Amino acid sequence: MKITEQEFLDLINQHKGILYKVSRMYFDKLDDQQDLFQEIILQMWKSLNSFKGNSEFSSWMYRVALNTAIVFFKKEKRKPDKYTSIKVEPMEPDGYNTKKDQQLVHFYKAVKKLNKIEKALILQYIEGFSGQEIAENLGLSEVNVRVKINRTKSKLQEIVKNQGYEFR
């Protein structure tokens, strides 16, 4: 399937939420998230000819994003942390929901404790992908996906509970 540069950019813009979620799931620091975001776009552009149009662009995008994140995460873990971070309190935009943000913080903190396959599973599950789509994206059987999703959900609940946070 031939996609022009402008069509590619439009599709990226249309589905950029996927890239933000994957980036946030694998990294805490905003700089690392932005680096991964850019790396995913670069890898998508390089492998664009592998998109045949047999699936939705967003499904293909997930596959590339997750594979890139896993490789990128491994590389980043090997780099020593040379810089000290300075904590800056972000300004709260209008309509900001503190409770929802706290829930997301605890959720992402819990997700970071999952292994790379569990992260990929839960992200796609939350996005509403079917068991078949997740199986195709990750190269697993549908039955295996269902089992792993149930185990991962239980594991996440236990992690969140051990963090001392209760969703209400």
Secondary structure by P-SEA (a helix, b strand, c coil): ccccaaaaaaaaaacaaaaaaaaaaccccaaaaaaaaaaaaaaaaaacccccccccaaaaaaaaaaaaaaaaaaaaaaccccbbbbbbbbbbcccccaaaaaaaaaaaaaaaaccaaaaaaaaaaaacccaaaaaaaacccaaaaaaaaaaaaaaaaaaaaaaccccc
